[in-house]
Amino acid sequence: MRRNWSSCGSRTASAPTAPRLRGRVCSPRRDGPDTVSAGQRSRHAETLLAWLLSGSNVPDVAARLHLHPQTVRYRLRRLKQLFGDALDEQDTRLDLILALRAESLREPDSSGR
């Protein structure tokens, strides 16, 4: 069953729909955007992308993000609360990877460019 997420769009998302996905990837409608702070959203997004790209390998995510594995597990539990079973759906995982990658391309690097 595919949920209607305000943050994911569809698998056929094109370039014009990418802005709609950005910045809201960790805010499913049932919780709303106000339940996750900006700092939490950033950490959740970073953890979620690393987890999706690692094939759900917690030790790999921990090493990649320089975190303790238990910290990664804690964040993943919170993400499961926000997204529910949708994280197990291939279409949703692809939507999230694309949205998170698009967002990371928009963020200025540390030199301010």
MODELLER restraints for C-alpha pairs under 7 A, 6 or more apart:
rsr = mdl.restraints
at = mdl.atoms
rsr.add(forms.Gaussian(group=physical.xy_distance, feature=features.Distance(at['CA:2:A'], at['CA:86:A']), mean=6.93, stdev=0.5))
rsr.add(forms.Gaussian(group=physical.xy_distance, feature=features.Distance(at['CA:5:A'], at['CA:28:A']), mean=5.31, stdev=0.5))
rsr.add(forms.Gaussian(group=physical.xy_distance, feature=features.Distance(at['CA:5:A'], at['CA:29:A']), mean=5.98, stdev=0.5))
rsr.add(forms.Gaussian(group=physical.xy_distance, feature=features.Distance(at['CA:6:A'], at['CA:28:A']), mean=5.88, stdev=0.5))
rsr.add(forms.Gaussian(group=physical.xy_distance, feature=features.Distance(at['CA:6:A'], at['CA:29:A']), mean=5.77, stdev=0.5))
rsr.add(forms.Gaussian(group=physical.xy_distance, feature=features.Distance(at['CA:7:A'], at['CA:21:A']), mean=5.13, stdev=0.5))
rsr.add(forms.Gaussian(group=physical.xy_distance, feature=features.Distance(at['CA:7:A'], at['CA:24:A']), mean=5.10, stdev=0.5))
rsr.add(forms.Gaussian(group=physical.xy_distance, feature=features.Distance(at['CA:7:A'], at['CA:25:A']), mean=4.74, stdev=0.5))
rsr.add(forms.Gaussian(group=physical.xy_distance, feature=features.Distance(at['CA:7:A'], at['CA:27:A']), mean=6.48, stdev=0.5))
rsr.add(forms.Gaussian(group=physical.xy_distance, feature=features.Distance(at['CA:7:A'], at['CA:28:A']), mean=6.24, stdev=0.5))
rsr.add(forms.Gaussian(group=physical.xy_distance, feature=features.Distance(at['CA:8:A'], at['CA:21:A']), mean=5.91, stdev=0.5))
rsr.add(forms.Gaussian(group=physical.xy_distance, feature=features.Distance(at['CA:8:A'], at['CA:25:A']), mean=6.60, stdev=0.5))
rsr.add(forms.Gaussian(group=physical.xy_distance, feature=features.Distance(at['CA:8:A'], at['CA:95:A']), mean=5.65, stdev=0.5))
rsr.add(forms.Gaussian(group=physical.xy_distance, feature=features.Distance(at['CA:8:A'], at['CA:96:A']), mean=6.39, stdev=0.5))
rsr.add(forms.Gaussian(group=physical.xy_distance, feature=features.Distance(at['CA:9:A'], at['CA:21:A']), mean=6.74, stdev=0.5))
rsr.add(forms.Gaussian(group=physical.xy_distance, feature=features.Distance(at['CA:10:A'], at['CA:95:A']), mean=6.90, stdev=0.5))
rsr.add(forms.Gaussian(group=physical.xy_distance, feature=features.Distance(at['CA:11:A'], at['CA:91:A']), mean=6.27, stdev=0.5))
rsr.add(forms.Gaussian(group=physical.xy_distance, feature=features.Distance(at['CA:11:A'], at['CA:95:A']), mean=6.07, stdev=0.5))
rsr.add(forms.Gaussian(group=physical.xy_distance, feature=features.Distance(at['CA:18:A'], at['CA:99:A']), mean=6.76, stdev=0.5))
rsr.add(forms.Gaussian(group=physical.xy_distance, feature=features.Distance(at['CA:21:A'], at['CA:99:A']), mean=5.74, stdev=0.5))
rsr.add(forms.Gaussian(group=physical.xy_distance, feature=features.Distance(at['CA:22:A'], at['CA:99:A']), mean=5.96, stdev=0.5))
rsr.add(forms.Gaussian(group=physical.xy_distance, feature=features.Distance(at['CA:22:A'], at['CA:103:A']), mean=5.47, stdev=0.5))
rsr.add(forms.Gaussian(group=physical.xy_distance, feature=features.Distance(at['CA:23:A'], at['CA:103:A']), mean=6.99, stdev=0.5))
rsr.add(forms.Gaussian(group=physical.xy_distance, feature=features.Distance(at['CA:25:A'], at['CA:96:A']), mean=6.90, stdev=0.5))
rsr.add(forms.Gaussian(group=physical.xy_distance, feature=features.Distance(at['CA:25:A'], at['CA:99:A']), mean=6.91, stdev=0.5))
rsr.add(forms.Gaussian(group=physical.xy_distance, feature=features.Distance(at['CA:26:A'], at['CA:41:A']), mean=6.08, stdev=0.5))
rsr.add(forms.Gaussian(group=physical.xy_distance, feature=features.Distance(at['CA:26:A'], at['CA:44:A']), mean=6.94, stdev=0.5))
rsr.add(forms.Gaussian(group=physical.xy_distance, feature=features.Distance(at['CA:26:A'], at['CA:45:A']), mean=6.69, stdev=0.5))
rsr.add(forms.Gaussian(group=physical.xy_distance, feature=features.Distance(at['CA:27:A'], at['CA:33:A']), mean=4.94, stdev=0.5))
rsr.add(forms.Gaussian(group=physical.xy_distance, feature=features.Distance(at['CA:28:A'], at['CA:82:A']), mean=6.51, stdev=0.5))
rsr.add(forms.Gaussian(group=physical.xy_distance, feature=features.Distance(at['CA:28:A'], at['CA:83:A']), mean=6.58, stdev=0.5))
rsr.add(forms.Gaussian(group=physical.xy_distance, feature=features.Distance(at['CA:31:A'], at['CA:82:A']), mean=6.95, stdev=0.5))
rsr.add(forms.Gaussian(group=physical.xy_distance, feature=features.Distance(at['CA:44:A'], at['CA:75:A']), mean=6.65, stdev=0.5))
rsr.add(forms.Gaussian(group=physical.xy_distance, feature=features.Distance(at['CA:45:A'], at['CA:100:A']), mean=6.76, stdev=0.5))
rsr.add(forms.Gaussian(group=physical.xy_distance, feature=features.Distance(at['CA:49:A'], at['CA:97:A']), mean=6.22, stdev=0.5))
rsr.add(forms.Gaussian(group=physical.xy_distance, feature=features.Distance(at['CA:49:A'], at['CA:100:A']), mean=6.48, stdev=0.5))
rsr.add(forms.Gaussian(group=physical.xy_distance, feature=features.Distance(at['CA:50:A'], at['CA:61:A']), mean=5.66, stdev=0.5))
rsr.add(forms.Gaussian(group=physical.xy_distance, feature=features.Distance(at['CA:51:A'], at['CA:57:A']), mean=6.50, stdev=0.5))
rsr.add(forms.Gaussian(group=physical.xy_distance, feature=features.Distance(at['CA:51:A'], at['CA:58:A']), mean=6.98, stdev=0.5))
rsr.add(forms.Gaussian(group=physical.xy_distance, feature=features.Distance(at['CA:51:A'], at['CA:61:A']), mean=5.79, stdev=0.5))
rsr.add(forms.Gaussian(group=physical.xy_distance, feature=features.Distance(at['CA:54:A'], at['CA:60:A']), mean=6.54, stdev=0.5))
rsr.add(forms.Gaussian(group=physical.xy_distance, feature=features.Distance(at['CA:54:A'], at['CA:61:A']), mean=6.64, stdev=0.5))
rsr.add(forms.Gaussian(group=physical.xy_distance, feature=features.Distance(at['CA:58:A'], at['CA:69:A']), mean=6.30, stdev=0.5))
rsr.add(forms.Gaussian(group=physical.xy_distance, feature=features.Distance(at['CA:58:A'], at['CA:72:A']), mean=6.64, stdev=0.5))
rsr.add(forms.Gaussian(group=physical.xy_distance, feature=features.Distance(at['CA:59:A'], at['CA:69:A']), mean=5.83, stdev=0.5))
rsr.add(forms.Gaussian(group=physical.xy_distance, feature=features.Distance(at['CA:62:A'], at['CA:68:A']), mean=5.75, stdev=0.5))
rsr.add(forms.Gaussian(group=physical.xy_distance, feature=features.Distance(at['CA:62:A'], at['CA:69:A']), mean=5.13, stdev=0.5))
rsr.add(forms.Gaussian(group=physical.xy_distance, feature=features.Distance(at['CA:62:A'], at['CA:72:A']), mean=6.19, stdev=0.5))
rsr.add(forms.Gaussian(group=physical.xy_distance, feature=features.Distance(at['CA:86:A'], at['CA:92:A']), mean=6.25, stdev=0.5))
rsr.add(forms.Gaussian(group=physical.xy_distance, feature=features.Distance(at['CA:87:A'], at['CA:93:A']), mean=6.10, stdev=0.5))
